[in-house]
Amino acid sequence: MSVAPPSTPGAFVRSDSRKAYALLVFTTLTWGANAVAARLAVGEVSPMTMTGMRWVICCFALWIAARHQIRAHWRTLLPHWRRIVLMGSFGFTGFNALFYTAAHHTTAINIAIIQGTIPVLVLLGSLFFFRTRIGVLQAVGVALTMAGIAVVASGGELAALAHLAFNIGDVWMVIACLLYAGYTMGLRGRPAVPGIVFFAAMAAVACLSSLPLMAFEVATGRFVVPTATGVALVLFVGLLPSFMTQLTFIRAVELIGPARAGVFLNLVPIFGPLLAVLVLGEALSLYHAVALALVLGGIAVAEYLGPRRR
């Protein structure tokens, strides 16, 4: 009878890495699919309803999955309620409301490419609000990424920039990304509780702060009774992009650390356009390829070639 050789520490490390990579690919693929879901939702469910119901479903799932942790740590969150309200209202409700509104006016490809600029917007925000020093290469990366936004927003016709002729959907998406960048910066110094508990608190705020937007939608006659497809899309965004991927991303960070996991976020503006072409039949134009190259190139220069931020 043969005896299996003992497992080595290296084998466990490789196993953890493979698990983390699989989780991160699933996570970023799902986040990329959110842009496609937003476009599919046009005419099936109205934007504010989709935003509000997304967080209702997510909160329900969070309570089932993490209610014991939430009960154990909720008091720790009370002194931080202002931060939680701001982050949940702007980073979750505001971002998603603008995201789904943008989908009524622009393509999923544009949405995904613009969404890819968030890491560089965080870098800019850190410069302005935290006086974080940036090097020459990081400044070059920021410039490349901003050029990518300009290419997308102008539809490849840079002369349109001189006349401020922007697609309103792209403008909404840029504002949404600014809100999410602010949310990301707010994660600095977050309360010492499990990540899923802090996330649950912000999701609860998002539920409540979505109500006025839903009421406004009804009052202005913009409410659309969800169709069967609309209900399916709401369930999808509530359970996958909102809930499940938070768990998979948290687990991946535990396995390989935030720095290595963060690299995979650059897959979102790649998966999003690919899914838009495959699922929606959107046309990938030359200017999209140029914009994507500028955005990803800018991120690479700013995040990985420039000096590491502490």
C-alpha positions as CSV (number, residue, x, y, z in Angstrom):
1,M,0.0,0.0,0.0
2,S,1.5,3.3,-1.1
3,V,1.5,6.4,1.1
4,A,0.8,9.7,-0.5
5,P,3.5,12.3,0.0
6,P,2.8,15.0,2.5
7,S,1.4,18.2,1.1
8,T,3.9,21.0,0.9
9,P,3.2,24.6,1.8
10,G,3.8,25.6,-1.8
11,A,1.0,23.3,-2.9
12,F,-1.4,25.0,-0.5
13,V,-0.3,28.4,-1.8
14,R,-0.9,27.4,-5.4
15,S,-4.3,25.9,-4.5
16,D,-5.3,29.2,-2.8
17,S,-4.1,31.2,-5.8
18,R,-6.1,29.0,-8.2
19,K,-9.2,29.4,-6.1
20,A,-8.8,33.1,-5.8
21,Y,-8.2,33.5,-9.6
22,A,-11.4,31.5,-10.3
23,L,-13.4,33.7,-7.8
24,L,-12.0,36.9,-9.3
25,V,-12.8,35.9,-12.8
26,F,-16.3,35.1,-11.8
27,T,-16.6,38.4,-9.9
28,T,-15.3,40.6,-12.7
29,L,-17.3,38.8,-15.3
30,T,-20.5,39.3,-13.3
31,W,-19.7,43.0,-12.8
32,G,-19.1,43.3,-16.5
33,A,-22.5,41.7,-17.1
34,N,-24.1,44.4,-15.0
35,A,-23.7,46.8,-17.9
36,V,-25.4,44.4,-20.2
37,A,-28.2,43.9,-17.7
38,A,-28.7,47.6,-17.5
39,R,-29.2,47.8,-21.2
40,L,-31.5,44.8,-21.3
41,A,-33.6,46.5,-18.6
42,V,-34.5,49.5,-20.8
43,G,-38.3,49.3,-21.3
44,E,-38.6,46.3,-18.9
45,V,-38.1,48.0,-15.5
46,S,-37.5,51.7,-14.7
47,P,-34.1,52.8,-13.4
48,M,-35.0,53.9,-9.9
49,T,-37.2,50.8,-9.3
50,M,-34.3,48.6,-10.4
51,T,-32.0,50.5,-8.1
52,G,-34.2,50.2,-5.1
53,M,-35.3,46.6,-5.6
54,R,-31.7,45.6,-6.2
55,W,-30.8,46.6,-2.7
56,V,-33.9,45.1,-1.1
57,I,-33.0,41.7,-2.6
58,C,-29.3,42.2,-1.6
59,C,-30.3,43.0,2.0
60,F,-32.5,40.0,2.2
61,A,-29.7,37.8,1.0
62,L,-27.2,39.4,3.4
63,W,-29.5,38.9,6.4
64,I,-29.9,35.2,5.5
65,A,-26.1,34.8,5.0
66,A,-24.6,37.0,7.7
67,R,-27.3,37.7,10.3
68,H,-25.2,36.3,13.2
69,Q,-22.3,38.5,12.3
70,I,-24.5,41.5,11.9
71,R,-26.1,41.0,15.3
72,A,-22.6,40.6,16.9
73,H,-21.1,43.7,15.4
74,W,-23.9,46.3,14.7
75,R,-23.3,48.3,17.8
76,T,-19.7,48.9,16.7
77,L,-21.0,50.7,13.6
78,L,-23.2,53.2,15.5
79,P,-20.4,55.8,16.1
80,H,-19.7,55.7,12.3
81,W,-23.3,56.2,11.1
82,R,-22.6,59.4,9.2
83,R,-19.9,57.8,7.2
84,I,-22.1,54.8,6.5
85,V,-25.0,57.0,5.4
86,L,-22.9,59.0,3.0
87,M,-21.2,55.9,1.5
88,G,-24.4,54.0,1.2
89,S,-26.3,56.9,-0.3
90,F,-23.8,58.1,-2.8
91,G,-21.6,55.0,-3.5
92,F,-24.5,52.5,-3.7
93,T,-27.7,54.4,-4.4
94,G,-26.3,57.3,-6.3
95,F,-23.9,55.2,-8.4
96,N,-26.6,52.7,-9.4
97,A,-29.3,55.2,-10.1
98,L,-27.0,57.0,-12.5
99,F,-25.7,53.7,-13.9
100,Y,-29.1,52.5,-14.8
101,T,-30.2,55.9,-16.1
102,A,-27.1,56.1,-18.3
103,A,-28.1,52.8,-19.9
104,H,-31.2,54.5,-21.4
105,H,-28.9,56.8,-23.4
106,T,-25.6,55.1,-24.1
107,T,-24.3,51.6,-24.9
108,A,-23.1,48.9,-22.6
109,I,-19.7,49.1,-24.2
110,N,-19.4,52.8,-23.2
111,I,-20.7,52.1,-19.7
112,A,-18.1,49.4,-19.1
113,I,-15.2,51.4,-20.5
114,I,-16.0,54.5,-18.5
115,Q,-16.5,52.3,-15.4
116,G,-12.9,51.1,-15.9
117,T,-11.6,54.6,-15.1
118,I,-12.6,54.3,-11.4
119,P,-9.1,53.3,-10.1
120,V,-7.6,56.4,-11.7
121,L,-10.4,58.6,-10.4
122,V,-9.6,57.3,-6.9
123,L,-5.9,58.3,-7.5
124,L,-7.0,61.8,-8.4
125,G,-9.3,62.0,-5.4
126,S,-6.5,60.9,-3.1
127,L,-4.4,63.7,-4.6
128,F,-7.0,66.4,-4.0
129,F,-8.5,65.3,-0.7
130,F,-5.7,63.4,1.0
131,R,-2.7,65.3,-0.5
132,T,-1.3,61.9,-1.7
133,R,1.8,62.6,-3.8
134,I,1.8,61.2,-7.3
135,G,4.8,60.7,-9.6
136,V,5.3,61.7,-13.2
137,L,4.3,58.2,-14.4
138,Q,1.1,58.3,-12.4
139,A,0.3,61.7,-13.9
140,V,0.9,60.3,-17.3
141,G,-1.5,57.4,-16.4
142,V,-4.2,59.8,-15.3
143,A,-3.8,61.8,-18.6
144,L,-4.1,58.6,-20.7
145,T,-7.3,57.6,-18.8
146,M,-8.9,61.0,-19.1
147,A,-8.1,60.9,-22.8
148,G,-9.9,57.5,-23.0
149,I,-13.0,59.1,-21.4
150,A,-12.8,61.9,-23.9
151,V,-12.7,59.5,-26.8
152,V,-15.7,57.5,-25.5
153,A,-17.8,60.6,-24.6
154,S,-17.2,62.2,-28.0
155,G,-18.0,59.0,-29.9
156,G,-14.5,59.2,-31.5
157,E,-15.2,62.7,-32.8
158,L,-12.8,64.7,-30.7
159,A,-14.0,67.9,-32.4
160,A,-17.3,67.4,-30.6
161,L,-15.4,68.2,-27.3
162,A,-14.9,71.8,-28.4
163,H,-18.6,72.2,-28.7
164,L,-19.3,70.3,-25.5
165,A,-21.4,67.8,-27.6
166,F,-21.5,64.9,-25.2
167,N,-23.8,61.9,-25.0
168,I,-25.8,62.5,-21.8
169,G,-25.6,58.9,-20.9
170,D,-21.8,59.0,-20.9
171,V,-22.0,62.2,-18.7
172,W,-24.2,60.4,-16.2
173,M,-21.8,57.5,-16.2
174,V,-18.8,59.7,-15.5
175,I,-20.7,61.3,-12.6
176,A,-21.6,57.8,-11.3
177,C,-17.9,56.8,-11.4
178,L,-16.9,60.0,-9.5
179,L,-19.4,59.0,-6.8
180,Y,-18.0,55.5,-6.6
181,A,-14.5,56.8,-6.4
182,G,-15.6,58.9,-3.5
183,Y,-17.1,55.8,-1.9
184,T,-13.8,53.9,-2.4
185,M,-11.9,56.7,-0.7
186,G,-14.3,56.5,2.2
187,L,-13.2,52.9,2.8
188,R,-10.1,54.3,4.4
189,G,-10.3,53.9,8.1
190,R,-13.6,52.0,8.0
191,P,-14.8,50.5,11.3
192,A,-13.0,47.4,12.6
193,V,-15.8,44.9,11.7
194,P,-16.0,42.1,9.2
195,G,-16.3,43.4,5.6
196,I,-19.7,41.8,5.1
197,V,-21.1,43.5,8.1
198,F,-20.0,47.0,6.9
199,F,-21.3,46.1,3.5
200,A,-24.6,45.1,5.0
201,A,-24.9,48.4,6.8
202,M,-24.3,50.4,3.6
203,A,-26.7,48.2,1.7
204,A,-29.4,48.9,4.3
205,V,-28.8,52.6,3.8
206,A,-29.1,52.1,0.0
207,C,-32.5,50.5,0.5
208,L,-33.8,53.5,2.4
209,S,-32.1,56.2,0.3
210,S,-33.6,54.6,-2.9
211,L,-37.1,55.2,-1.6
212,P,-37.3,59.0,-2.5
213,L,-35.9,58.3,-6.0
214,M,-38.6,55.6,-6.5
215,A,-41.3,58.0,-5.3
216,F,-40.0,60.7,-7.6
217,E,-40.1,58.3,-10.5
218,V,-43.7,57.4,-9.8
219,A,-44.7,61.1,-9.2
220,T,-43.2,62.2,-12.6
221,G,-44.9,59.4,-14.5
222,R,-41.6,57.6,-15.3
223,F,-42.4,54.4,-13.4
224,V,-42.5,51.3,-15.6
225,V,-44.3,48.2,-14.2
226,P,-41.6,45.5,-14.3
227,T,-42.2,42.9,-17.0
228,A,-41.2,39.2,-16.4
229,T,-37.9,40.1,-18.0
230,G,-37.6,43.1,-15.7
231,V,-38.2,41.0,-12.6
232,A,-35.6,38.5,-13.8
233,L,-33.0,41.2,-14.3
234,V,-33.7,42.7,-10.9
235,L,-33.2,39.3,-9.3
236,F,-30.0,38.9,-11.3
237,V,-28.5,42.3,-10.2
238,G,-29.7,41.9,-6.7
239,L,-28.3,38.4,-6.1
240,L,-25.1,38.4,-8.3
241,P,-23.5,41.8,-8.9
242,S,-24.8,43.2,-5.6
243,F,-24.5,40.2,-3.2
244,M,-22.7,37.1,-4.4
245,T,-19.7,38.9,-6.0
246,Q,-19.1,40.8,-2.7
247,L,-18.7,37.5,-1.0
248,T,-16.4,36.1,-3.7
249,F,-14.3,39.2,-3.8
250,I,-13.9,39.3,0.0
251,R,-12.9,35.6,-0.1
252,A,-10.4,36.2,-2.9
253,V,-8.8,39.1,-1.0
254,E,-8.5,36.8,2.0
255,L,-6.7,34.2,-0.1
256,I,-4.2,36.3,-2.0
257,G,-4.3,39.8,-0.6
258,P,-5.9,43.1,-1.8
259,A,-3.0,44.1,-4.1
260,R,-3.0,41.0,-6.2
261,A,-6.8,40.8,-6.2
262,G,-7.1,44.4,-7.2
263,V,-5.3,43.7,-10.5
264,F,-8.3,41.6,-11.6
265,L,-10.6,44.6,-11.5
266,N,-9.1,45.7,-14.8
267,L,-11.0,42.8,-16.4
268,V,-14.3,44.6,-15.9
269,P,-13.9,47.0,-18.9
270,I,-12.8,44.0,-21.0
271,F,-15.6,41.6,-20.0
272,G,-18.2,44.3,-20.3
273,P,-17.7,45.2,-24.0
274,L,-17.2,41.5,-24.9
275,L,-20.5,40.6,-23.3
276,A,-22.2,43.6,-24.9
277,V,-21.1,42.4,-28.4
278,L,-22.0,38.8,-27.7
279,V,-25.3,39.3,-25.9
280,L,-26.6,42.6,-27.2
281,G,-25.0,42.6,-30.6
282,E,-23.5,46.0,-30.0
283,A,-20.9,47.1,-32.6
284,L,-17.4,47.5,-31.2
285,S,-16.0,50.5,-33.2
286,L,-12.4,51.5,-33.6
287,Y,-12.8,54.4,-31.2
288,H,-14.0,51.9,-28.5
289,A,-10.7,50.0,-29.0
290,V,-8.7,53.2,-28.8
291,A,-10.5,54.3,-25.7
292,L,-10.1,50.9,-24.0
293,A,-6.4,50.9,-24.8
294,L,-6.1,54.4,-23.3
295,V,-8.0,53.5,-20.2
296,L,-6.2,50.2,-19.5
297,G,-2.9,51.7,-20.5
298,G,-3.5,54.6,-18.1
299,I,-4.3,52.3,-15.3
300,A,-1.2,50.2,-16.0
301,V,1.1,53.2,-16.0
302,A,-0.5,54.8,-12.9
303,E,-1.0,51.7,-10.8
304,Y,1.9,49.4,-11.7
305,L,4.7,51.4,-13.3
306,G,4.4,54.4,-11.0
307,P,5.5,54.4,-7.4
308,R,3.3,52.3,-5.1
309,R,0.9,54.2,-2.9
310,R,1.1,53.4,0.8
